[in-house]
Amino acid sequence: VYRVNANGVPGLCDTATALITVNPIPVLTPSAPSLTICSGDSVNLTFTSNVGGTGISWTASNGTSGTGDIHTVLTNTGTSNQVVTYTVIGSTGSGCGSAPLSIPVTVRPRPLVNYVLNNTIFCSGEQVVINLSSNVGSTTYTWSGSNGSSGTGNIITDNPVNVGPADSTVTYTINSLVNGCAGTTLTVPVTVKPRPVI
């Protein structure tokens, strides 16, 4: 409450009072100050405020925008990390706005694996060689064959055996990983022919 006087000295006849409301400025608290995800994963950021009823609006460096909590999916089709930064502002019904929050989200790429097979049809006991490569450096590989074989590394070598009378198929299942982000599982079938028994 403020008291106003005509001449600076309080008096009975020249005094008025005024009531001034000071509204609080909202302060936003995010559920996380930053995030690191793999390509295709969801971003889930929620916000609380010291002022009830605070509205949330946000913009992102990838051109998207919205209101309220952030629930979206980010993809990275490149070969290195990408960062999407969210700028978030809170506002109240009284017109008071918060200081902007800046929340960086690092999006790691997933490996895209290619393979080269030394043949497609093998005789029983012949060596199968599968060379693996990825668009992202430092990719690691684990693999298993439907014949019970398994291993790690970017070169698969195996000698599948077929003792039956008909052709058989051995399928190699290959998993890739880089910086904690898994690529799509790759399957490579090969045909194994039996050798004639005389």
Secondary structure by P-SEA (a helix, b strand, c coil): cbbbbcccccccccbbbbbbbbbbbbbbbcccccccccccbbbbbbbbbcccbbbbbbcccccccccccccbbbbbcccbbbbbbbbbbbbccccccccbbbbbbbbbbbbbccccccccccccccbbbbbbbbcccbbbbbbcccccccccccbbbbbccccccbbbbbbbbbbbbcccccccbbbbbbbbbbcccc
